[in-house]
Amino acid sequence: MTSETPVTEMSFEQAMKELERVVDQLERGDVALDASIALYERGAALKKRCEDELKRAEEKVAAITLDASGQPTGTQPLDAG
């Protein structure tokens, strides 16, 4: 069963957990064709959400500035991209 939460409003953890459920349902193969197509589309959207959230986290990590001794001194603002 999939969540009613829009994919774009899910946290990484929520999207990943639901993606695992979708994959499990598709692998079992006990879903009608129309439902399988809908599940596949939902899974693709969830996968993209996870990828986008990981990229955002990687950009935050990359923006951390270090001082001369290698200690974090704060972050630089990211472009509003």
N, C-alpha and C positions, 0 to 999 in steps of 0.2 A: 504494500500500500504506500502510495506516495503522499508527501506532505502537500497541504494547500498553500504553504508559504511560497510566494514568488521567488524564483531562483535568485533574482537580482538583490533580494533582501536577506539572503542567507549568509551566515558566517561561513568561513572555510570548513569548520568542523561539521556544521549542519549539512552543507552541500556534500561533503565527503561521505558522511553517514548515509545520506539518502542515495548517493551514487552507488554505494555498496549494496543497498537493498535492491536498487534497479537492476544491477548486474546479476545479483542472485536470482531474481525473478526471471530474467531473460535466459540465464544458464539452465534453469530448471525446465524451461520449455513448456510449461503448463499454462501458458497465457495465449489467448486467441490472437490471431494475426493483427487485427486492428489495435488491440491493446498492446501488443508487442511493438508496433510501430510508434504508438504514443509513448511507451516506456523508453524506446530507443531515443526519441526526440528529447524527452526529459533528461535522459542520461547525457546526451550531447551537451545540453544547456548546463547541466550540473558540472560536467567536466570542464567546460569553458570557465565557469564561475571559479572553480578550484584553481585553474591555471592563472586566471586574472588576480585572484587573491594572493597566490604565491609570488607572482611578479611584483605586486605592490609591496609585499613584505621584503622581497629581495632589494627593491629600490630604496626602501627605508634603511635597510642594513647598509647598503652601499653609500648612503648619504651621511652616515656617522663620521664625524671628523675626529681625527686623532691629534694629540699634541706631540711635541718632539720626542717624548718618552714612550709614545705609543698608547697613551691613555685616552679614552673617549672624552671629548670636551663638549659634546652636544651634537645636535644634528643640523644639517643645512636644510632649509625648506625645499620641498620638491616643487617642480613646476606644476601648475594646476592642470596640465595636460589632459 
